[in-house]
Amino acid sequence: MMDFAIFWDWLSFAVRWLHVITGIAWIGSSFYFVALDLGLRQRPGLPVGAFGEEWQVHGGGFYHIQKYLVAPAEMPEHLTWFKWESYATWLSGFAMLCVVYYAGADLFLIDPNVLPMSVPAGILLSLGTIGVGWVVYDLLCRSPLGKSDTGLMLVLYCVLVFIAWGLTHLFTGRAAFLHLGAITATIMSANVFMVIIPNQKIVVADLIAGRKPDPKYGKIAKQRSLHNNYLTLPVLFLMLSNHYPLAFGTQFNWVIASLVFIIGVLIRHYFNSVHARKGNPTWTWLAALVLFIIIIWLSTAPKVLTGESKESAAAQVYVASVHFPAVRDTVLGRCSMCHAAEPVYEGIYHAPMGVMLDTDADIANHAREIYLQAGRSHAMPPANVSQITDKERALLVAWFEGAGK
């Protein structure tokens, strides 16, 4: 048990690190090409088929870039495809979903106070929501509504608000935010895998065969790329939100998630306008600030629960341990001044990470975290402010490793 818990924690770290690396690569290239596309300039004398050009300087060198709306008259020998960043980001994100939320479904995915269900049912429901999200989005884009960028974006936003509300009635608040981010990220990656890249390959194949490419493929890909551009910042917020219980653990968490999408759109609109040399719409920052203040206000509403926390079946072995009475005394004396429904430690107003350790059920449900954070490592308490002793840390280790034996 000891070796597996430590290995699994390092595996979680490795997958998270990989996800961050690939995400930076994808978002970086996406932001660069959006800025490049919006900054293109037209001038007399451009090559036939060229839409515009841009001169840039970086790292001591000068770059002259030209864009073709369809393709040049002659295909180059080497053509770089920007797609693997997207695929690797989604795959590593799904791996992290499995490692953290599926392997720890009792703690992170399922909340009996929200919707009682078994672990397999919770995992299937999770997979279903991610898949259905893409299907609904794709059908809307292919419908007559897809001909209007503005109309489509408004309808898609309403759908996202409904999904945000619905997810908070299925999973824990933390998992609801994560799944809203996963649904959005799946839409973005599927846009690349199922629309943008296939359309570009059709165009390339037509050129190689000597046919004139249909411009509709570029138009469709451009629309999906526009959606990806505006969805990026909300996804980043949702993926980081698991560190901030004031975002996911309050009564109006779904409203907070909905407002975050608007803030993301406002920020991207500002940068898109500046890159396109269409002015400096500083009003977007003021609007984003107002919405953020509203979010802060909404987060002060307490989370409404339908019952008391109960230990999961897997956690019951920790309550049954002969060490549990001593462990409970240690946790209540060293940890619960912060990790409680009403923290008493000065300057702490909400339980860090939403983790509460003031009941037997809470302590048992967080046995693994207590073991890793305060037993095997000295991460908790921070700076050992509650003066937990080496003997008490050894007790936590013996409790976790001996449970069920």
C-alpha positions, -999 to 999 in steps of 0.1 A, spaced: 0 0 0 28 24 9 47 19 -23 16 22 -44 4 54 -28 37 71 -33 40 58 -69 5 70 -77 12 104 -63 43 107 -84 24 94 -115 -2 121 -109 26 147 -107 42 134 -139 9 133 -159 1 168 -146 35 181 -156 32 165 -191 -3 181 -195 12 216 -186 40 212 -210 18 201 -239 -8 227 -230 18 255 -232 30 242 -266 -6 242 -279 -17 275 -265 15 291 -274 13 282 -311 -24 290 -312 -20 325 -297 10 331 -320 -9 322 -352 -40 342 -341 -19 373 -336 0 366 -368 -32 362 -388 -47 394 -374 -16 414 -380 -11 405 -417 -8 435 -441 -15 436 -478 7 454 -503 12 456 -541 35 430 -555 26 401 -532 29 367 -549 -1 353 -567 -25 338 -541 -9 355 -511 -34 373 -488 -9 393 -467 25 394 -451 41 402 -418 77 412 -408 87 401 -373 119 403 -353 128 378 -326 160 364 -311 182 387 -331 167 375 -365 141 389 -389 113 368 -402 93 375 -434 60 356 -433 34 353 -461 -1 338 -458 -20 320 -486 -58 318 -481 -59 285 -500 -23 274 -509 5 286 -531 6 276 -568 33 251 -560 35 230 -528 68 232 -509 87 200 -502 84 204 -464 52 214 -447 49 217 -409 15 206 -394 6 221 -361 -16 194 -346 4 172 -323 4 199 -296 -34 197 -295 -35 159 -295 -9 155 -268 -26 181 -246 -59 162 -248 -44 128 -243 -24 139 -212 -54 157 -199 -75 126 -202 -48 106 -185 -48 130 -156 -86 127 -154 -82 89 -150 -54 91 -125 -70 118 -103 -107 116 -107 -114 81 -118 -89 64 -95 -101 87 -66 -138 88 -76 -150 83 -40 -133 115 -30 -130 138 -60 -157 127 -85 -188 115 -66 -206 135 -39 -235 114 -23 -250 147 -12 -253 158 -48 -261 125 -66 -256 90 -50 -240 66 -75 -215 39 -77 -179 45 -89 -185 27 -123 -217 47 -128 -198 79 -120 -170 72 -145 -195 62 -172 -215 94 -166 -182 114 -168 -172 99 -201 -208 104 -214 -209 141 -206 -176 147 -223 -187 129 -255 -222 144 -256 -207 179 -252 -187 175 -285 -217 160 -304 -240 188 -294 -214 214 -303 -206 198 -337 -243 195 -346 -249 231 -339 -219 242 -360 -232 221 -389 -268 233 -386 -281 264 -405 -273 284 -373 -236 278 -381 -238 303 -409 -240 331 -384 -208 334 -362 -225 357 -337 -257 338 -335 -239 305 -331 -216 319 -304 -246 331 -284 -264 298 -286 -232 279 -277 -228 301 -246 -263 293 -235 -255 256 -239 -223 260 -219 -243 277 -191 -268 248 -190 -239 223 -190 -223 242 -161 -256 241 -141 -261 204 -150 -227 193 -140 -230 207 -105 -260 185 -101 -241 154 -110 -206 156 -95 -186 173 -67 -181 211 -73 -144 204 -81 -153 177 -106 -180 198 -122 -155 226 -130 -130 201 -142 -155 184 -165 -167 217 -179 -131 224 -187 -127 189 -201 -158 192 -223 -145 226 -237 -110 212 -242 -124 182 -260 -144 205 -283 -112 224 -291 -90 194 -297 -118 176 -317 -120 208 -338 -84 203 -347 -86 165 -352 -120 162 -369 -124 194 -388 -94 217 -392 -67 192 -401 -90 171 -424 -101 202 -442 -65 213 -447 -56 178 -460 -84 180 -486 -71 213 -498 -35 199 -501 -48 168 -519 -67 189 -544 -36 210 -551 -14 180 -556 -40 166 -580 -42 198 -599 -77 207 -588 -89 240 -575 -97 237 -538 -131 246 -526 -128 277 -503 -156 263 -481 -131 241 -463 -110 270 -453 -140 289 -441 -152 261 -419 -118 256 -404 -115 293 -398 -148 293 -378 -136 264 -356 -103 281 -351 -121 312 -340 -140 292 -314 -108 277 -301 -93 311 -298 -121 324 -275 -124 292 -255 -87 290 -244 -87 313 -214 -119 299 -198 -104 264 -201 -72 275 -183 -93 289 -155 -114 258 -151 -83 236 -151 -67 256 -124 -99 260 -104 -94 228 -84 -69 248 -63 -95 274 -53 -126 261 -34 -141 296 -34 -146 290 -71 -159 255 -72 -172 249 -37 -199 276 -33 -236 276 -39 -234 296 -72 -204 278 -86 -221 273 -120 -228 310 -123 -192 317 -115 -181 293 -143 -205 310 -167 -191 344 -160 -156 332 -164 -164 324 -201 -175 360 -206 -143 373 -190 -122 351 -212 -140 363 -243 -135 399 -233 -98 395 -227 -93 377 -260 -114 404 -278 -89 430 -265 -59 412 -277 -75 403 -311 -84 439 -316 -49 452 -308 -33 425 -330 -56 434 -359 -48 471 -354 -85 479 -348 -80 501 -318 -74 496 -281 -107 486 -265 -97 491 -228 -133 489 -219 -130 451 -220 -107 452 -190 -131 473 -170 -160 449 -179 -138 419 -169 -130 436 -136 -167 442 -129 -175 406 -136 -146 394 -114 -160 415 -85 -194 399 -90 -177 365 -89 -160 374 -56 -194 384 -42 -210 352 -54 -183 331 -38 -194 344 -3 -226 324 -5 -222 291 15 -224 258 -2 -258 242 5 -255 205 14 -283 180 17 -267 160 45 -236 152 65 -205 139 50 -202 101 51 -171 80 48 -169 60 16 -167 22 17 -130 23 10 -125 48 38 -142 27 65 -111 6 70 -93 37 83 -120 44 108 -118 8 120 -80 10 125 -68 7 161 -47 38 154 -77 59 145 -86 74 179 -50 87 183 -50 99 146 -82 117 151 -68 135 182 -37 144 162 -56 157 132 -81 177 153 -53 192 173 -28 199 144 -49 203 113 -85 212 119 -79 248 130 -76 255 92 -93 224 76 -127 229 91 -161 243 81 -153 273 102 -115 277 105 -102 293 137 -67 300 125 -61 338 121 -63 348 84 -79 316 72 -115 320 64 -122 289 42 -107 255 44 -76 253 21 -84 234 -11 -119 228 4 -105 200 25 -122 197 59 -109 174 86 -132 181 115 -152 149 115 -144 112 115 -158 108 80 -137 137 66 -105 123 82 -111 88 68 -120 102 33 -87 121 32 -66 94 46 -43 92 16 -38 130 15 -30 131 52 -5 102 48 13 119 19 11 155 31 17 151 68 31 116 72 55 108 44 63 144 38 64 176 59 43 196 35 16 200 61 11 219 83 29 248 64 61 257 82 48 233 109 29 261 124 9 237 147 41 220 158 32 184 148 59 161 161 79 133 144 61 108 166 27 121 154 39 119 118 50 83 124 15 76 138 -1 88 106 22 66 85 14 35 107 -23 43 105 -24 45 67 -1 16 60 -17 -7 86 -53 0 76 -71 -32 67 -44 -55 78 
